[in-house]
Amino acid sequence: MSTDVVSDIASYLATGGYGTVGTNIFIEELQDQPDNQIVVFSSGGHPIQSTDGHTILSYFDVHVRNTSKATARSKAIEIRDYLGSKKATANRQAITLQPPVIEYFGKDSMNRHRYGVFFEAFD
């Protein structure tokens, strides 16, 4: 099992048809282009025991940016459902959602809307 959670998640999103890593799915950094993209960020986390006995490997966020607010939101919801409903996803025993489940970050200077979905990955 890889310890690089964000790369595993980016690859898993590509396998699920959400795009191509390096083209419109990126790791750790929003790109200037394309306007419409998905970025997987590590949001920290050190291995700690959860209440159910699994070790939390990492916390990560998936951000969706799009020129259409409705499309960005619907894609964020799709990704929430795609990752959050799975067990043994992307080489992980489980992935769960962290509240707030979906957050709107607003528009950037280029009028592109961004939503974030927050997760934790268990070993």
Rosetta blueprint (number, residue, H / E / L):
1 M L
2 S L
3 T L
4 D L
5 V H
6 V H
7 S H
8 D H
9 I H
10 A H
11 S H
12 Y H
13 L H
14 A H
15 T H
16 G L
17 G L
18 Y L
19 G L
20 T L
21 V E
22 G L
23 T L
24 N L
25 I E
26 F E
27 I E
28 E L
29 E L
30 L L
31 Q L
32 D L
33 Q L
34 P L
35 D L
36 N L
37 Q E
38 I E
39 V E
40 V E
41 F E
42 S E
43 S L
44 G L
45 G L
46 H L
47 P L
48 I E
49 Q E
50 S L
51 T L
52 D L
53 G L
54 H L
55 T E
56 I E
57 L E
58 S E
59 Y E
60 F E
61 D E
62 V E
63 H E
64 V E
65 R E
66 N E
67 T L
68 S L
69 K H
70 A H
71 T H
72 A H
73 R H
74 S H
75 K H
76 A H
77 I H
78 E H
79 I H
80 R H
81 D H
82 Y H
83 L H
84 G H
85 S L
86 K L
87 K E
88 A L
89 T L
90 A L
91 N L
92 R L
93 Q L
94 A E
95 I E
96 T E
97 L E
98 Q E
99 P E
100 P E
101 V E
102 I E
103 E E
104 Y E
105 F E
106 G E
107 K E
108 D L
109 S L
110 M L
111 N L
112 R L
113 H E
114 R E
115 Y E
116 G E
117 V E
118 F E
119 F E
120 E E
121 A E
122 F E
123 D L
